[in-house]
Amino acid sequence: MRASFLQLRIYLWIILGVVGLSILSNIIVSISMGGGGNPQVSAANLFTVVLIFIGSVLPGSFFKRTINLGATRKEFYKGILVVYMLWSVFLAVLNILWFELEVHFIRNYEHTFNILDVFQWSQFGIVGMFVYQVGAYMLLLSLLNLLFSGIRHILGIIIWISLIVLIPIFTSISSLRGILADGLLALLFNDSLLQGFGLTVVIACLFLAGGWWFTTRRSLV
């Protein structure tokens, strides 16, 4: 945890700075407009951008440093899985606490958007919001982990190319757009907490298994 924090420290400071500037600018604009006229994204949601750096930096440059310090590939992978889980839990708790602050105080003065409302996770209560968030965050981290673990492998390159090609295809063709929308609805907008969380966990486990497969075959060059 300490090593991963040191690796991510610069990104954390940058994100905190961006979040702070965003909040400050929104306050200034809100005051100039007389208050309540500037909808903004939840500050806690903005901070979850750190997941992108965690899922890319740790399986990327952090891999070489850890192995060169004497860790085995298995120890490295177990370590980042723990880091992924702890960050997912931390961000889920942070967002719930901030959401409660927004609902009971901030929204009396400002209109904010929170993913707990957007994805309708708030319907499941505090425990449900926590569970669904952890599943969704682990899904994102596992996908990034798969992509960056295999970035030097031919199969990993194929996955990158396929993802880059399929995204515009699925978003531009109406029939495929419906399939994409149904998939996102099942994953992120599911009215069943069990189904939604179950799907995210199953897919995350598949991605993590793929990441482990790439990790066992990575070179240190």
SVG drawing of the C-alpha trace seen along z (x, -y; Angstrom):
<svg xmlns="http://www.w3.org/2000/svg" viewBox="-36 -38 52 55">
<polyline fill="none" stroke="black" stroke-width="0.4" points="0.0,0.0 2.8,-2.4 4.7,-1.7 1.6,-2.0 0.7,-5.3 4.2,-6.7 3.8,-5.6 0.4,-7.3 1.1,-10.3 1.7,-12.8 -1.6,-11.8 -3.5,-12.1 -2.2,-15.6 -3.1,-16.6 -6.6,-15.3 -7.1,-17.0 -5.9,-20.2 -8.3,-19.8 -11.2,-19.0 -10.3,-22.0 -10.2,-24.4 -13.5,-23.0 -15.2,-23.6 -13.7,-27.1 -14.7,-28.0 -18.3,-26.7 -18.6,-28.7 -17.4,-31.9 -19.8,-31.4 -22.7,-30.5 -22.1,-33.7 -21.9,-35.8 -25.2,-34.3 -27.0,-34.8 -26.8,-31.1 -28.5,-27.9 -28.0,-28.5 -24.9,-26.4 -25.4,-22.6 -22.2,-20.8 -20.8,-17.3 -20.3,-16.0 -16.8,-16.7 -16.6,-13.1 -17.4,-11.8 -14.7,-14.0 -12.2,-12.4 -13.1,-8.9 -11.1,-9.8 -8.2,-8.5 -9.4,-5.0 -8.2,-5.5 -4.6,-6.2 -4.7,-3.3 -5.8,-0.9 -3.2,-2.0 -0.1,-3.0 0.0,0.0 -0.1,2.7 2.2,0.6 5.3,-1.0 4.8,0.3 5.2,3.9 8.9,3.5 9.8,1.7 8.1,4.3 9.7,7.3 13.1,5.6 12.8,5.2 12.5,8.9 8.7,9.6 7.4,12.5 4.7,12.0 2.2,13.8 3.0,11.4 2.8,8.4 -0.6,9.4 -2.0,10.3 -0.8,6.9 -2.4,4.8 -5.7,6.8 -5.7,5.8 -4.9,2.2 -7.8,2.2 -10.2,3.5 -9.2,1.0 -9.4,-1.9 -12.9,-0.8 -14.1,-0.5 -12.6,-3.9 -14.1,-5.7 -17.5,-4.0 -17.5,-5.2 -16.3,-8.7 -19.0,-9.0 -21.8,-7.9 -20.7,-10.3 -20.5,-13.1 -23.8,-12.2 -25.5,-12.4 -23.9,-15.8 -25.2,-16.9 -28.7,-15.7 -29.0,-17.3 -27.0,-20.5 -25.3,-21.3 -28.4,-20.9 -30.2,-23.6 -27.9,-26.0 -26.6,-24.2 -27.8,-21.6 -25.4,-18.7 -25.1,-15.5 -24.0,-12.4 -23.5,-8.9 -25.6,-7.5 -28.6,-9.4 -27.6,-9.0 -27.2,-5.2 -30.1,-5.1 -28.0,-3.2 -29.5,-5.4 -32.7,-3.3 -30.8,-0.4 -30.0,-2.3 -26.6,-2.9 -25.6,0.8 -26.8,1.2 -25.0,-2.0 -21.8,-0.7 -22.1,2.8 -23.0,1.6 -20.2,-1.0 -17.5,1.5 -18.6,3.8 -18.6,1.0 -15.3,-0.4 -13.7,3.1 -15.1,3.7 -13.4,0.5 -10.1,1.3 -10.1,4.9 -10.7,3.7 -7.9,1.2 -5.7,3.8 -6.3,6.2 -5.5,3.6 -2.3,2.3 -1.1,5.7 -1.2,7.0 -0.1,3.8 3.2,5.5 1.6,8.8 0.2,9.5 -3.1,10.6 -3.2,7.5 -2.7,5.4 -5.5,7.2 -7.8,6.4 -6.8,2.7 -7.5,2.5 -10.8,4.4 -11.9,2.1 -11.0,-1.0 -12.8,0.3 -15.9,1.7 -16.7,-1.4 -17.5,-3.7 -19.2,-0.8 -21.6,-0.1 -22.3,-3.7 -22.9,-4.6 -25.1,-1.7 -28.7,-1.9 -29.2,1.9 -25.9,2.3 -26.5,-0.8 -29.5,0.9 -27.4,3.9 -24.8,1.6 -27.6,-0.3 -29.1,3.0 -25.7,4.1 -25.0,0.9 -28.5,1.0 -27.9,4.5 -24.5,3.6 -25.0,0.1 -28.7,-0.7 -30.0,2.6 -33.1,2.4 -31.9,5.6 -28.9,5.1 -28.1,8.8 -28.1,9.0 -26.2,5.7 -23.5,6.5 -23.3,10.1 -22.7,9.2 -20.0,6.6 -18.2,9.1 -18.3,12.0 -17.0,9.8 -14.4,8.2 -13.2,11.7 -12.8,12.6 -10.9,9.5 -8.6,10.0 -8.0,13.6 -6.9,12.3 -4.7,9.7 -3.0,12.5 -2.5,14.5 -0.7,11.5 1.3,10.8 2.7,14.4 4.0,13.7 5.3,10.2 9.0,9.4 11.0,7.0 12.5,5.3"/>
</svg>
